[in-house]
């Protein structure tokens, strides 16, 4: 199997060095480009057609939010992983709407960054806990808490809840759906966040008692 090609696009030397070191330690990853600005990033993506572009945008220089669309157009087959220290809700929401696959903060550890690269290469979504909290604060206001409207789950989320209720482990669910373990974990975390549930046992009881998923017994 050919290694996953990765391009690093970050104006900070120290960040690029850290990512370069991480990638160099992975046999399945190949660093095919390293750039400091959006113009070079576009050229590198066109020339190398990487599976993953690791990007940190900036509001004033280097890489701007508006240029993400240009990067997607230059290399449609490239999936974007943003690693940024930005925690502004509106900005993060705008970034995700532009087609970014995954989003981490710069507080994430090496394992989470590595997992994010592999998930992003497959076209999966990957968000760290802090970004998930920001996303949900954006979409679920205090007014929603008192609403009697049922919480909507996506088709994929319902599928995963069903498999959990049937007693499948995260590994078994990942194997059945051909997804990474972390993707299953992220979906599960999203569901529990939406429903205000804190444990797997509570999720199973909720799904059976409310008729969300019918018990197989």
C-alpha positions as CSV (number, residue, x, y, z in Angstrom):
1,X,0.0,0.0,0.0
2,X,1.3,3.4,-0.9
3,X,2.0,5.8,2.0
4,X,-0.5,8.6,2.7
5,X,0.9,11.9,1.3
6,X,0.7,14.8,3.6
7,X,1.4,18.5,3.0
8,X,2.0,20.8,6.0
9,X,0.8,24.4,5.6
10,X,1.7,26.6,8.6
11,X,3.5,29.9,8.9
12,X,5.1,28.9,12.3
13,X,8.4,27.2,12.0
14,X,8.1,25.4,15.3
15,X,4.7,23.9,14.4
16,X,6.0,22.7,11.1
17,X,9.0,21.1,12.8
18,X,6.8,19.3,15.2
19,X,4.5,17.9,12.5
20,X,7.4,17.0,10.3
21,X,8.9,15.0,13.2
22,X,5.6,13.2,13.9
23,X,5.1,12.3,10.2
24,X,8.7,11.1,9.8
25,X,8.0,8.5,12.6
26,X,5.1,6.9,10.7
27,X,5.8,4.4,7.9
28,X,2.3,4.9,6.5
29,X,2.8,8.7,6.1
30,X,4.9,10.6,3.6
31,X,5.6,14.3,3.9
32,X,5.3,15.5,0.3
33,X,5.3,19.3,0.9
34,X,5.9,21.9,3.6
35,X,4.8,25.5,3.0
36,X,4.5,28.9,4.8
37,X,1.7,30.6,2.8
38,X,-1.4,29.9,0.8
39,X,0.1,30.5,-2.7
40,X,2.7,27.8,-2.0
41,X,0.1,25.5,-0.5
42,X,-2.1,25.7,-3.6
43,X,0.9,24.9,-5.8
44,X,2.1,22.0,-3.6
45,X,-1.4,20.5,-3.6
46,X,-1.6,20.7,-7.3
47,X,1.8,19.1,-7.8
48,X,1.6,16.5,-5.1
49,X,-2.1,15.7,-4.8
50,X,-1.8,14.8,-1.1
51,X,-4.5,12.9,0.7
52,X,-4.2,15.3,3.6
53,X,-3.4,19.0,4.0
54,X,-2.6,20.1,7.5
55,X,-3.4,23.7,7.8
56,X,-3.4,26.5,10.3
57,X,-5.3,29.6,9.0
58,X,-4.6,33.1,10.1
59,X,-6.8,36.2,9.9
60,X,-4.1,38.6,8.7
61,X,-1.3,36.8,6.9
62,X,-0.1,33.4,5.7
63,X,-3.4,31.5,5.3
64,X,-6.8,33.2,5.4
65,X,-10.2,31.5,5.8
66,X,-11.3,32.7,2.3
67,X,-8.4,30.8,0.7
68,X,-9.6,27.4,1.9
69,X,-12.0,27.3,-1.0
70,X,-9.2,27.9,-3.4
71,X,-7.2,25.1,-1.8
72,X,-10.2,22.7,-2.2
73,X,-10.5,23.7,-5.9
74,X,-6.8,23.3,-6.6
75,X,-6.9,19.7,-5.3
76,X,-10.4,18.3,-4.9
77,X,-9.1,14.9,-3.7
78,X,-7.2,16.5,-0.8
79,X,-8.9,16.4,2.7
80,X,-8.1,19.2,5.1
81,X,-7.1,18.9,8.7
82,X,-7.0,22.2,10.6
83,X,-4.8,22.5,13.7
84,X,-5.3,25.9,15.2
85,X,-5.2,27.8,18.5
86,X,-8.3,29.7,17.4
87,X,-11.3,29.1,19.7
88,X,-13.7,31.6,18.2
89,X,-17.1,29.9,17.7
90,X,-18.1,31.8,14.6
91,X,-14.8,31.4,12.9
92,X,-14.7,27.7,13.5
93,X,-18.2,27.3,12.2
94,X,-17.3,29.3,9.1
95,X,-14.2,27.1,8.6
96,X,-16.2,23.9,8.8
97,X,-18.7,25.2,6.2
98,X,-15.9,25.6,3.7
99,X,-15.4,21.9,3.5
100,X,-12.7,21.3,6.2
101,X,-12.8,17.6,7.3
102,X,-11.2,17.7,10.7
103,X,-10.3,20.3,13.4
104,X,-7.9,20.1,16.3
105,X,-6.5,22.6,18.7
106,X,-2.8,23.0,19.3
107,X,-3.3,21.6,22.8
108,X,-3.9,18.1,21.3
109,X,-1.3,15.5,21.9
110,X,0.7,13.4,19.4
111,X,-1.7,10.4,19.5
112,X,-4.7,12.6,18.7
113,X,-2.9,14.4,15.8
114,X,-1.8,11.0,14.4
115,X,-5.3,9.6,14.6
116,X,-6.7,12.7,13.0
117,X,-4.4,12.4,10.0
118,X,-5.4,8.8,9.3
119,X,-9.1,9.6,9.7
120,X,-8.9,12.7,7.5
121,X,-7.1,10.7,4.8
122,X,-10.1,8.4,4.7
123,X,-12.4,11.4,4.3
124,X,-13.8,11.0,7.8
125,X,-14.6,13.8,10.2
126,X,-12.3,14.1,13.3
127,X,-12.7,16.8,16.0
128,X,-11.0,17.0,19.4
129,X,-13.1,17.4,22.6
130,X,-12.6,21.1,22.8
131,X,-13.8,21.7,19.3
132,X,-16.8,19.4,19.8
133,X,-17.8,21.6,22.8
134,X,-17.5,24.7,20.8
135,X,-19.5,23.3,17.9
136,X,-22.3,22.2,20.2
137,X,-22.4,25.5,22.1
138,X,-22.9,27.1,18.7
139,X,-25.8,24.8,17.7
140,X,-27.5,24.2,21.0
141,X,-28.5,27.3,22.8
142,X,-29.9,27.5,26.4
143,X,-33.3,28.0,24.9
144,X,-33.0,24.5,23.2
145,X,-32.5,22.9,26.6
146,X,-36.1,23.6,27.6
147,X,-37.6,22.7,24.3
148,X,-40.0,19.7,24.1
149,X,-38.9,19.0,20.5
150,X,-37.2,15.6,20.1
151,X,-33.5,15.6,19.5
152,X,-32.6,14.8,16.0
153,X,-30.0,12.2,15.3
154,X,-28.4,11.6,11.9
155,X,-28.8,8.3,10.1
156,X,-25.3,7.3,11.0
157,X,-25.8,8.2,14.6
158,X,-29.0,6.1,14.8
159,X,-27.1,3.2,13.1
160,X,-24.4,3.4,15.8
161,X,-26.8,3.7,18.7
162,X,-28.6,0.6,17.3
163,X,-25.3,-1.4,17.2
164,X,-24.4,-0.2,20.7
165,X,-27.9,-1.2,22.0
166,X,-27.3,-4.7,20.5
167,X,-24.2,-5.1,22.6
168,X,-21.5,-4.4,20.0
169,X,-18.1,-3.0,21.2
170,X,-16.5,0.0,19.6
171,X,-14.2,-2.2,17.7
172,X,-17.0,-4.4,16.4
173,X,-19.0,-1.4,15.3
174,X,-15.9,0.1,13.5
175,X,-15.3,-3.2,11.7
176,X,-18.9,-3.5,10.6
177,X,-19.2,0.1,9.3
178,X,-15.6,0.2,7.9
179,X,-14.8,3.3,10.0
180,X,-12.0,4.0,12.5
181,X,-12.4,3.5,16.2
182,X,-12.1,7.2,16.8
183,X,-14.8,8.0,14.3
184,X,-17.2,5.7,16.2
185,X,-16.1,7.3,19.5
186,X,-16.8,10.7,18.1
187,X,-20.3,9.8,16.8
188,X,-21.1,8.2,20.2
189,X,-19.8,11.3,22.0
190,X,-22.0,13.5,19.7
191,X,-25.1,11.4,20.5
192,X,-24.5,11.5,24.2
193,X,-23.9,15.3,24.1
194,X,-27.2,15.8,22.1
195,X,-29.2,13.6,24.5
196,X,-27.6,14.8,27.7
197,X,-26.5,11.3,28.6
198,X,-23.2,10.5,30.4
199,X,-22.7,6.7,30.1
200,X,-23.2,3.9,27.6
201,X,-25.7,2.1,29.9
202,X,-27.8,5.3,30.1
203,X,-27.7,5.5,26.3
204,X,-28.9,1.9,25.9
205,X,-31.7,2.5,28.5
206,X,-32.8,5.7,26.8
207,X,-32.8,4.2,23.3
208,X,-35.0,1.3,24.5
209,X,-37.3,3.2,26.8
210,X,-38.0,6.0,24.4
211,X,-38.4,3.7,21.4
212,X,-35.5,5.4,19.6
213,X,-34.1,1.9,19.0
214,X,-36.3,-1.1,19.7
215,X,-34.8,-3.8,21.9
216,X,-33.8,-7.0,20.1
217,X,-35.2,-9.1,23.0
